[in-house]
Amino acid sequence: MAATAVRYLRSVGASTTAGPAPVDPLPRPDLRAVAEDERLPVDPAEFRRVLGHFASGVTIVTARDPDDAEGPAGFACQSFASLSLDPPLVTFMVARTSTTWPRIARAGAFCVNILGADQGALCRSFAVSGADKFAGVSYEAAPATGSPLLDSVPAWIDCRIQTVHTGGDHLIVVGRVEALGAADGSDPLLFHRGRFGRFSE
């Protein structure tokens, strides 16, 4: 995996000697494929419909590689979770087809911005592929990694990439928490069955 990462970084002109060990942005193990005479175990549309009943919070994962001429990178992410208390680890999942993930991998770090109940529009702007997602968005550098910490988010977690695993058509990214913070009294943005929602008393 390390050799693959070095070849990838060299191909995009990134340094392979300074800083932390590089992260392979696209691990490529052999994946089981469904044979032509084998039915899928579940219908993809039904899979999405049923799993959509699981309500979750919503985040924006951001990163900044000083050598990236495109500037900061980020994407809206529903599949985020805490993983371990000792050591402090979190995880998120990203599609292997994502064009943002390789930029986060090159940065070697990321900030998870947990969105509040009134930030649905911000989430939508980061869910659009190919757009300038940071246009008009205010942020500061997260204290440990310098990743973009978006203004007015109720909570944030600043991390360095620890490892990346494969999970079918997604990658499972594990980050070691370096710093974090939260504001009291903020309601979260929720996502359920394709729609945003919020708590009601």
Buried (B, 14 or more C-beta within 10 A) or exposed (E): EEEBBBEBBEEEEBEBEEEEEBBBBBBEEEEEEEEEEEEEEEEEEEEEEEEEEEEBBBBBBBBBBEEBEEEBBBBBBBBBEEBEEEEBBBBBBBEBEBEBBBBBBBBBBBBBBBBBBEBBEBBEBBBEEEEEBBEEBEBEBBBBBBBBBBEBBBBBBBBBBBBBEBEEEBBBBBBBBBBBEEEEEBEBBBBEEEEBBEEEE
